[in-house]
Amino acid sequence: MNNVARISILASTLLITASLSLHAGTSPQEKAFIDKYKTAFEGKDTATLESFLYTQGADPAILGFYKMMQSGEAGEKISNIELVDLTPDDAKKAATPMDSPTGGKVCLTLKPTKKLIIKVEKKDANGSSTSTSENFIAEKDGKFVIPVPGLCK
């Protein structure tokens, strides 16, 4: 085998290995976050669910809403939970000021880098339903948090 062919095979192998490692699941930090969130959600542990909220600089009215949303379906069985990278549209949406329910504009208090997607399926005698919720996730002091909007800076 000539050197050009060997180099090509080696380069191809390295590229494939690198690309597989980039898609090889979640980091230990992401897995720990997902596991802790799922356990708290399914166990209806509202205190732990609220501990995921990053509240520094948060609008008090919006904080109340976020707390309510954190516990709204708590206790249900999660059929799928994943932490995904933001798409360009997600990043744009996260950076765009939002209307506050109390008037004015609010922004996320931390820049998110991920999105938590939770799918809950409920089945009972009346039928079944599926709901999906999404939260922007940021990193603060080495842990993943859900930033609550506050006044834009």
ABEGO torsion letter per residue (X at the ends): XBAAAAAAAAAAAAAAAAAAAAAAEBBAAAAAAAAAAAAAAAAGBAAAAAAABBABGBBAAAAAAAAAAAAAABGBBBABBBBBBBBAAAAAAAABBBBBAAEEBBBBABBBABBBBBBBBBBBAAEBBBBBBBBBBBBBGGBBBBBBBBBBX
